[in-house]
Amino acid sequence: MSQFHRRTLALGAALIALIAPQAAPVAQVNGAVQSISAKDKAEGAKAHPQLLAEFGGRMTGAHADYVETIGKNVAVQSGLSNARGDFTVSLLNSSVNNAFAIPGGYIYTTRQLVSLMNNEAELAGVMGHEVWHVVARDSANRQKTATKNTVIGTGLAILSGVLLGNSQVGQVLQQGFLQGSQLLTLKYSRGQETAADNGGIMLLKKAGYDPRAMSTVLQSLANQNALDAQLMGASNQVPAWASTHPDPASRVKAALNQAGVGAKGVTNRDTFLTRINGLTYGDDPKQGVVDGRKFTHPDLKLGFEAPSGFYLMNGTDAVTIGGQSGKGQFTAAKFDGDLDAYVRAAFAGLTEQGKQAIDPGTITKTTVNGIPAAYAVTRVNNGDSQVDVTVFAYQFDATTAYHFLTVVQAGGADVFNPMFQSLRRITVAEAAAVKPRKLLVVTVKKGDTVASMASKMAYTDAQQQRFLVLNGLVAGSTLSVGQKVKIVTY
């Protein structure tokens, strides 16, 4: 969550594919892919700034230069264009595991996904996978079934999941959470995903990389998804709302078979690890930081804590609150100094255009930790049951307000009261104390073990599991003297 002036960011599932609105298909003549068309370039150039905004901006410096080089190395193998200058490769300042490409030669990957990789071939494989969606014209083929959505639509679809079912109310409330973005999020079919995996493998081979890297990076994604689900208190599966792609685990074996178990090629593991050393890991303090159930934003000078049993997910323009007994988000909207009107507008935003707005009823004024606040709770029919929707807003100054929007089963709204009361201004000293986590690549020395290395991870929970997933290792793995491994430190 940066300055709350951008659209909401995505929750982590990997390899989410996007297309620009009305993107033109890749031209083909006799089955041969031709150079990028002028129309593709124009559409891509139009969507590019929006995508950068969605994902925290484009990074610069040595890390970004390295990713750009590898991305272009693979992209020119695709046949879209032989000119490296026709491709724009962006390393995004996002803590989400994500990569995508759009027509016009635009390719993207987040720093978080790069951090999860363990060699250069894996980076090339992810880039190749996304480029292949463009080569195969998947965007054009799926255009008719695409739906308007923000990238975080997969995460904030919580309102139409278990809590609300697929009722009309659930759909309306979900749309309220997701309003504002005009990007198109595609759910590619399993066949298209398999084809993109295979296309990426072909590009790996053409570029001289070990094609088995597609399988290993998919395995790392599956392991990370499982760990994320576990840390959120879910089962050891990717939640259905957390991915627009099939579970990576289902594709690991197929990718390995396609590459060939005995395949060869370069991986450039040590070079890759050296080049990503020092990359920001997790939340960028400029976008606020989630630490367990606590959220702190040093620039906005605010913080709050989710109730026990809930987890937080940070985004460019909102923080999502998830749990079995309720869901919600913390965000901001236009504010003209009238807190009552602000609350009513938040409820009105939950209503489909042309339908009667949800009436919040009585709005109660209060103060929370010295901050003027106002809130309302209203009960909404949800099929055969009912839910309670709460908007709790805070006035920070004459032109700035923030609010929580929560949904629970009827009668359960009090579960969020501790969170509502926890929002506060933080001190200058507290803001200065917020530090980013970074990747540190270290060389294993004699006596180092998985346990000893994991103990250096800058987390208070699941240190060893985090270390194993980060390094593509499994339980029971051992380390060798001279081996390079990644840890996360402050």
Sequence and secondary structure as in RCSB ss.txt:
>XXXX:A:sequence
MSQFHRRTLALGAALIALIAPQAAPVAQVNGAVQSISAKDKAEGAKAHPQLLAEFGGRMTGAHADYVETIGKNVA
VQSGLSNARGDFTVSLLNSSVNNAFAIPGGYIYTTRQLVSLMNNEAELAGVMGHEVWHVVARDSANRQKTATKNT
VIGTGLAILSGVLLGNSQVGQVLQQGFLQGSQLLTLKYSRGQETAADNGGIMLLKKAGYDPRAMSTVLQSLANQN
ALDAQLMGASNQVPAWASTHPDPASRVKAALNQAGVGAKGVTNRDTFLTRINGLTYGDDPKQGVVDGRKFTHPDL
KLGFEAPSGFYLMNGTDAVTIGGQSGKGQFTAAKFDGDLDAYVRAAFAGLTEQGKQAIDPGTITKTTVNGIPAAY
AVTRVNNGDSQVDVTVFAYQFDATTAYHFLTVVQAGGADVFNPMFQSLRRITVAEAAAVKPRKLLVVTVKKGDTV
ASMASKMAYTDAQQQRFLVLNGLVAGSTLSVGQKVKIVTY
>XXXX:A:secstr
  SS S     S S   EE TT     EETTEE    HHHHHHHHHHHHHHHHHTT B  SHHHHHHHHHHHHHH
TTSSS S GGG EEEEE  SS  EEEETTTEEEEEHHHHHH  SHHHHHHHHHHHHHHHHTTHHHHTGGG EE  
TTHHHHGGGGTTTTTT HHHHHHHHHHHTT   EE    HHHHHHHHHHHHHHHHHTTB TTHHHHHHHHHHHHH
HHHHHHTT  SS  GGG SS  THHHHHHHHHHH TT   B  HHHHHHHHTT EES  GGG EEETTEEEETTT
TEEEE  TT EEEE SS EEEEETTEEEEEEE    S HHHHHHHHHHTTS TTS        EEEEETTEEEEE
EEEEEEETTEEEEEEEEEEEEETTEEEEEEEEEETT GGGGHHHHHH EE  HHHHHT   EEEEEEE  TT  H
HHHHTTSS SS HHHHHHHHTT  TT    TT EEEEEE 
